[in-house]
Amino acid sequence: MDPKLLDPTQYDAQLAEKCQRMTSMFAPFDAPELEVFASEPAHYRMRAEFRVWHDGDDLYYIMFDQQTRSKVKTEQFLPASALINQFMPKLIEAVKPNPSLRFKLFQVDFLSSLSGELVISLLYHRQLDEAWERDIEALRQQWLAEGVTVNFIGRAKKQKLCIERDYVDEVLNVHGTPMHYRQIENSFTQPNGKVAEKMLEWAVDCTRNSSGDLLELYCGNGNFSLALAQNFEKVLATELAKPSVESAQHNIAKNNIDNVTIIRMSAEDFTDAMNGVREFNRLRGIDLKAFNCNTIFVDPPRAGLDKETEKMVQGYERILYISCNPETLLDNLGTLGETHKITRLALFDQFPYTHHMEAGVLLERK
């Protein structure tokens, strides 16, 4: 992200350009009118990371100009949440005069939430010791006495020190219903909290009046699974990353949802299981034939769906596809479009002031 492009007065024009670009990209598939979900023009990112620059006795955050790669001193960051901006200078003020907190610190990562929680990760080019733990705990207690709860993580090579906890408990409102999500530091979560709420609401609207069960691939911490559970008899969801699966299980219990089953395995392995290519120990005790899934939800990595998963996905009556890379979505539509047509198309502006676009399509069998 180029700091020079962060101008809220230009946001509407930038969003209009994205809308035009996405409409043009999907025109060959006879897509319906584009549904557009805008972002807040400022303080929309729930997480942000900054390099730390040591300049004699001075210490400050830097970002890099994307064109020149030159360093840009960063005291505040318009895209980051108001909570992150509040604590950026407070942290520098606390760390700068403290040798144990400052020595070989090279990066700071912030993870915040709409619910007002904050985790700060400090990354070092050295091993952390008892002095660091003592001083960071003292800082946590100082801020706690001021009425603010901030949790810290110290990271170094093969070392992670968690002071209190390494997650935030987020609350996203979906059509007026609060959904609770545990979001682990260093695990994937949607960065734009308000747009994430709009994505969940759109997905719920797309699947209203559904019959049967839902299969979801790449479910993460259960972000979509839990919100969509209300529209289906049962939900079967897969995720490979262990921390995300653990978060998903916590979130299922926290939201009192009893019709979601999470399997820890990759989409590719699950495709093999569904096709009977091989058996998996992780599926012992789970009767895949007991699920009547006629809708599938996918939110794949930037690379999109692999060819075998494409074929498997084509077997479902409805495909709900969220994509962080419309280019690979278009590649997948070359196959999926043979059997399905786009009945809804959405643009979610997760990343204002960049060229990135998040797309959503609902595909129904022709």
N, C-alpha and C positions, 0 to 999 in steps of 0.2 A: 504494500500500500504506500503510495507516494503522499507524504504529509502535505505537499502543496495542493493536492486535489481535494482536501477536506474543507469544502465550502458549502455549508447548508443552503445557501441561496441558490446553488446550482443543482441541488438534489433532484428537484422535479424534472429538470431537463435531462439529467443523466438517466433517471428512471424511464423517461419517455423513449430514450434511445434504446434502452434494453428491451422495452416492450416491442418496439419496431423490429429489432433484431430477432427476437424470439418468434414473433409472428411470421417473419420471413422464413426462418429456419424450418418451421413446422408446416408451412403452407403446402409442400408436396404431399403431405399425409391427410389433406382435407380436414385439418383440425378445426374444432369449433372456436368461437370467439375466446380470446385469451382472458383469463381471470387474473387480476393483478393484486398482489398483496404487498403494500409498501412498508418500508421500515421507518422507524423514527429517524430523523436526519442527524441526531446527535445522541451520544451515550447509549448506544444500542448493543454493544458487545459485552457479553458477560465474562469474557476472559481476554487477557492480553499479556504479552510478554515483551520485555525490554532488555537490551544489553545494558550493562553498567560500565561506565567509563571512569577510570581513575586519572585525575589530572592534578598531580601534586597533592595538596591538602583537600582539593575539591573532589566531589563525587556526584555523578549525575547519570540519568538515563540517556541512551541514545537510540535513534533509529537510523536507517540507511536510506538515502535518496536512491530510488530505483534506477534512475537514469545515470547518475554520476558515481553511485556507490559511496558518496561522501557521507560523513557522520552528521547527523542532525540532533542537536541537544533537544531533549524532550522533557519539558516540565509537566505538561498536561497533554492528554490525548483525547481528542474529541470523540472518536468512536467508542472508547471504553466507557463502561457504566459510570454513573455519578459516584458510586461507592469506590471504584478503583481510582478515579481521579482524586477523590478525597484523601485516599491513603498513599498515593504516590509520593507527595512531598513529606508526609508524616514519616514514612519509612526511611527516606533519604536522611531526614533530620535526625532520626534515631541511630542509623547505621554509621553515618559519616564520622562521628567522634569516637566510635567504639571499635578498638582494634580487632577483637575476636569476631565481630559480626562483619567487619569490613574486609579483612585480609583475604585477598584472592577471590572476592565475590565478582562474578562476571555476568550474571543474568538474574532477573527477577520475573517470575510468572505470577499473575493474579488470576484467581478464579472466584467470581462473585455470583450472586443469584438475585432474581427479582424479589426473593423473600428476605433479602438484606444480610445474607451470610457471605463471609469472605475467607478464602484460604490464600496465603502468600507463600510461594516456594522460592527459596534462595539457593542459587546454584554456584558451586565453588570449584576452583582448580586446586583443591587441597582436601585432606581428610578433616572432618569436623571432630571436635574434642569436647570435653566436659565444660570448658569455659564457654564455648559457643552455646551449648545447651542451657547453661546457667543464665547467660545474658539474654538469649531469645525468650526464655521463660519469664525473665524479669520484665521484658518489654510486653509480653502478652498480658502479664498481671497488671502492668501499668495502664494499658489500654482498657483492660477489663474494669479497673477501678474508675475509669472515665465513662463506663457504661457501654463499651464497645467490645464485642467478642470477635477476635481475629485468631485464626489458627495458622500455625507455621509449619513448613516442611523445609528441612535442610537436605540438599542433595550434593553429593560428590561422587567420584568414580566408585562404583559398587557399594554405595552408601546412601541410605535414606533414613533420616531421623524425623519422625512425625511427632510434633508437639500438639498433643490433644487429639486431633483427627485430620484425615486427609481428604475430606469431602465437604460438599455443601448439600443441604437438603432444600431442593428447589420446589416451588409450588407454581404450577402453570394452570391457568383458568381456561377450561374448555367448555364453551357455551355456558358459562356461569358455574361450572362444577370444578372445584379445586382438585388437581391431580398432583400427587406428591412423588417426587423423583430424587433419589440419592444420586449425586453426580460426583464421581471419583476424580480427584486430581490426576491429570495425565491420561485420562481415558476420554474417548470421544463423547462430546455432547454438542447439541446445536448451540452455536455461539450467540445467536441473536434471540434473546428470550421472548420478546414480543412477537417476532415473526414465527418463532417456534409454536407459540399458541395458535397463530393463524393457520399454520400448516396442520396442526392436529385437528382444528375445527373443520378445515377443508376435507381432510381425510374422513372424518366422521360423517360429514354431509354426503360424501361420495358413496359411502357404504350403507346409508340408511336403508331400512327395509330389506336387508340382506337375508338370505336363507342359508342354512348349513353352517359350515365352519370356515375359519380363516387360517391360511398358512402364511407365515411371515419369515422371510430370509433376512439376515443381517439386522437383527432386532436391537442390538446395542443393550442399553439399560432398560429396555421395555418401553421406550418413549412412545411409540405408536401403538404397540401391542395392547397396552393397558387402556388407552383412550378408545381404541376400536373394539375392545371386548364387549362393550354394551350392544354392538350391532350383530353379534354372532353367538351361536350356541357355545362353541368352543374356539380357542385360539391355540395353534401350535406354532411356536416360534423358535428359530435357531440363531445362535451367536457363538463365535469361536473364542473371543477374548474372555478369559476367566474373570477379571474384575468386573466386566460389564454384565456377565451372567450372574455374579453374586449380587450386583446392584439390582438387577432385574428381579431376582427372587425377593430381595428386601422390599422393592417397590410393589410387587404383587401383594405381599402381606400388608404393607402400609396402607394400600388403597382398598383393602378388603375385597379383592377380586379372586374368584374361585374357579374361573373357567379358562385360565391361561397356563399352558405348559411350555417351559423353556428347555431346549436341548442344546447342550454345548457341543457344537460341531460346525464345520464350515458349510457354506452353501453347496460347494462342489461335492463334499462327502455326502451331504443329505440327498443331493441329486442321485448319487450312486446308490444310496439306500432305497430311494423311491423306485429306481429302475431295476432293483434287484441285482446290481452288479456285485455287491459284497455286503456282508453283515458287519454291524458295529456293536461293540460292547456297550457303548453309551446309549444304545436304543433298547437294551434289555429292560423288560417291564413296561415298554411303551408299545401299544398296539397301533401302528400307523393306520391299519384298516378301520379302526374305530372312529377315525376322523373323516368327516364328509366335507372336504374342503373344495368349494367351487370358486372361491376368491383367493387370490394370492397377492401379498404385499411385498414389494422389494424396495430397498433403499441401499443400493450397492455402493462400493467404493468408486473412485473416479474412473477406474478402468471399465466400469459397467459389468454386464452379465457375460460370463463365458458361454461358448457355443452350446455345451451340454445343458447348462442351466436355462439358456434361451429355449431350447426344445422342451424341457420339462415345464417351464412356465407357460408355454403355449397350450398345455393340456387343461388349463383352467378357464372357466367361463369369463371371469373378470380379472384383470390385472391392474393393480394400483401401483404405480411406479413413481418414486421420488428420486430425483437425480441431482447430484451436485456438479454434474458435467453434462450439459445438454448435447455435446458432440458425441459422447459415447451412447447416450440415450438414442440419438438419431441412428447410430450404427445398429443398435439392438432393434429399433423399429423396422429396419430393413427386413428382419426375420419376423418379428411379432406382427408387423403390419400385413403379413400374408394371411393371417387367420383372424386378426382383431382390428377393430377400428377405434380411433381416438374419439371419445365422447365428452371428455373434459380435459382442459389444458390450463395450467396455472403457472404463473411466475411468482416466486417468493424472493423478495430482495433481501436475502440474508447478509449480503456484503456490499453495502453502499460504497460509492466512490471507487469501485473496482469493476473490472469487466466480468467478474464471476456472476453467474445466474444459477439459481436453484429452480428446477422445473418439477412440475407434477403432472402426470397424465393418468387418466382412467381409460383403460382399453376394454372393450367388450367384444365378445365373439361376433363375427360377421354373420 
